[in-house]
Amino acid sequence: MSKANSQPLSFERVVVVYGGDSAERDVSLKSGAAIIAALERQGVNVQGYDPREGGLVGLEKLAPTAVFVALHGRGGEDGTLQGALELLNIPYTGSGVLASALGMDKQRTKQVWHALALPTPESIMLHSDADWAGVVAQLGLPLIVKPVHEGSTLGISIVDDQASLESAYHDAARFDARVMAERFIQGDEYTVSLLSDQVLPAIRVEVPGGFYDYEAKYLTDTTEYHLPCGLSHDDEAALATLCQQAFAAVGGQGWGRVDVMRDSDGRFWLLEVNTVPGMTDHSLVPQSAAHAGISFDQLVMRILQTAGQQSAS
């Protein structure tokens, strides 16, 4: 068990850590503000803390009895904050150090899934002098180029021809030193949220432009979220089981979200796992929870109640 598990959980001084310096800062600020408001409505003694203000030292000075992690992206979702909280013996929400670090790395997550025979699209790591023609020959067109360590679809692009591949790589490399190309799955996109041992209803995401990018996620109101998702009972149950397996494979705990594509043959393909999903008014976990009869305030409290439950495995 983690160090945090050695003490009883107390909500005497809850600190929501949000903001930070990752490319997802703006989304994190919105998530954190919504979480703080929900906890205040529940009578929890809570305050927000942006690591930009004073780093880890500033957080330690607040002497939190529990931390709600609302930092998206690197510095908060990648195991670094989790490791610091373990050393400080402070209970925190979400996955532990290993699962957070692994889930943030799309390529290594896929390697784990491949090893367990879980379906995920083939991918290739890219570099500045890559054999672009060879990449296209192996993955086909169109294909997806994405930073390995970013979330919220930052730096991701669909490549329709070989001539665009190198420029797509350089666009992604602005966000991360490690960039991957992935076989494109043509079909419907689904996202499945997990809350402790409960799998929440799947959401089918439909974007008028056909690409669920940062703008479609957070800035536009034209993206459609289908709840119920339209799958048959058996297919949705199979999807739920697959996402549980995928989350467990990386060691995910507490809560999270798994993104999936379904091809024209009805096969599901795992894309990535999110260990600190968004909690904004556009976010998917709250939408799925609401469909299951769980209000936003109830969702936040249930997540908070999992603080300190990470295992060392």
Summary of the structure (lengths in Angstrom):
residues: 313
radius of gyration: 19.1
end to end distance: 7.9
largest distance: 59.0
contacts: 1070
relative contact order: 0.17
helix: 38%
strand: 20%
